[in-house]
C-alpha cells in the first residue's frame, strides 16, 4: 500500500516538473489534469522499470524516471490534442 502512495506523491511532483520543462502551447491546464498526467507518468515509469527488472515488484520509480515518464505522457497528450483526437481543456 505504501508503494502506491509513494508513486502518487512522486507522480504529482513529476507532473508539475514535466509541465514546467515541456514546450508547446497545448500543455494541459489545471491542477487536477497536471497531477493526473504526472501520476500516469509515474505509473508508466514504474511499470517499465519493473518489466525490465530495474525495480523490484514492491518498489516504485524515483523522481527522475517519473519525470521522464510524465514527459512521455505529456508528449502523447500534446500529440492527441494537436490531431484533435481529444479536445483540450477549455475547448468546446
C-alpha positions in Angstrom: 0.0 0.0 0.0 2.9 2.4 0.8 4.3 1.8 -2.7 1.1 3.2 -4.4 1.1 6.2 -2.2 4.7 6.9 -3.0 4.0 6.6 -6.7 1.1 9.1 -6.4 3.3 11.6 -4.4 6.2 11.3 -6.8 3.8 11.5 -9.8 2.4 14.7 -8.5 5.8 16.3 -8.2 6.9 14.8 -11.6 3.8 16.2 -13.3 4.5 19.7 -12.1 8.1 19.5 -13.1 7.2 18.0 -16.5 4.7 20.8 -17.2 7.3 23.4 -16.4 10.0 22.0 -18.7 7.7 20.8 -21.5 7.5 23.1 -24.5 4.4 23.6 -26.6 1.1 25.5 -26.5 -1.1 22.5 -25.8 0.0 21.9 -22.2 -2.8 20.8 -20.1 -4.0 23.5 -17.8 -5.3 22.9 -14.3 -4.1 21.4 -11.2 -6.0 18.1 -11.4 -5.1 17.3 -15.1 -1.4 18.1 -14.4 -1.5 15.9 -11.4 -3.2 13.1 -13.3 -0.7 13.1 -16.1 2.2 13.2 -13.6 0.7 10.2 -11.7 0.2 8.4 -15.1 3.8 9.1 -15.9 5.0 7.7 -12.6 2.9 4.5 -13.1 4.3 4.2 -16.6 7.9 4.6 -15.3 7.3 2.1 -12.5 5.7 -0.4 -14.9 8.5 -0.2 -17.4 11.2 -0.3 -14.7 9.6 -3.4 -13.1 9.2 -5.0 -16.5 12.9 -4.7 -17.4 14.0 -5.7 -13.9 15.3 -2.3 -12.8 12.9 -2.2 -9.9 11.7 -4.9 -7.6 7.9 -5.7 -7.6 7.3 -3.6 -4.4 9.5 -0.7 -5.5 8.3 2.4 -7.3 10.1 4.7 -9.7 12.1 7.7 -8.4 11.7 11.3 -9.2 13.9 11.4 -12.3 12.3 8.4 -14.0 8.9 9.5 -13.0 9.5 12.9 -14.5 10.7 11.3 -17.7 7.5 9.1 -17.7 5.4 12.3 -17.1 7.1 13.9 -20.1 6.2 10.9 -22.2 2.6 11.0 -21.1 2.6 14.8 -21.7 4.0 14.4 -25.2 1.3 11.8 -26.0 -1.3 14.2 -24.6 0.0 17.0 -26.8 0.0 14.9 -29.9 -3.6 13.8 -29.3 -4.7 17.3 -28.8 -2.8 18.5 -31.9 -4.5 15.8 -34.0 -7.8 16.8 -32.4 -8.3 13.2 -31.3 -9.3 14.6 -28.0 -10.3 18.1 -27.0 -8.1 20.1 -24.8 -9.3 21.7 -21.6 -11.4 24.8 -22.2 -12.3 23.9 -25.8 -15.9 23.2 -26.8 
